[in-house]
Amino acid sequence: MDGGFWFMFVASIVVGVYVVHSYGVPRAVAGLSSGGQLLMNTLPKMIFAFAVAGLIQVILPTDLISQWIGEGSGVRGLIIGTAAGAFTPGGPMMHFPIVASLMASGAGAGPIIAYLTSWSLIGFHRVIIWEIPILGLEITVARFLASLVLPPFVGFVGGLLFHGIAARVPGP
């Protein structure tokens, strides 16, 4: 149980006490019920996302991950991370287990940050399904082209920041 677990544990207690105190027990129960329904709706997706994440570690050897998107991959790793993020459809329940799997297999901070930035900013599936039909080709192309430079840049700067922060924070 890491810091994320304890943060969410404490946050749920604090918010729960606040809701009970401010709105009463019936509203707190309704809120917990709503959270349970959300869990039941997302749990199947998360199970398969974690299965894919684990299988990725088998499919892609650690040395291959390190070579292509590891800490020493440089600009190539940032470009690969950017392209992978742009072409990977799906939501956070799919992406974050995969990203965690890639990190465990030796992916560097910069390429991972470029991947996440590209996924959230570029996303070809979103461009094709939503932007072009609703906003039109001209504004979509302008936004898309302007966004292309950001993921590698953010990956580069984020990688530098990560190493600066990691060097100052004691490990577990």
Phi, psi and omega in degrees: 000113185264189182299325179297319178299311184293326176298310181294325177299309180295318180299319180293324177294311182299312180294320178299314178297318179299314182295315179299315182293318186273328188238347178098163183297317181302320178291324177296318178296319178298319178295318178294323177296317178298318177297322177295320177296319177298318177300315182294329178284326184265339184303314179300320179296319182292324178300313180290325178297319178290328175295314178298317179301316178294320180292329177299323179296332177279318184292315184257108181298150182304319181294327177291315178300312180299320182293314187273323181226023179281184182302326182267012186281346176061218183298322179303316179297322179293321179291318178296316177300319179296313181295316180298317179295322181291326185263356183266113178279169175113172182259186184298331179295336178269317188288315187293322172297322178294317178298318178298321178295317178297319178297318179294337180268002175111009177293145180276162181298316182300307178298325178294318179294321176297318178301308183296321179294317179295316180301317183278337186258322186261297178039088181305322180299321179290322178299314184287317186281322188247307191292306182300311180296326186266317185263342182095161185293317187298307183291326179296315179296318180298314179294317181298310181297320178295329182280340185302325183283340187289312183302314177295322179296312179296322176298318179296307181295318179297322177297317177297314179297318179303312182293325176293320178288315182297328180290338183260344182262125179293143180285175182290000000 
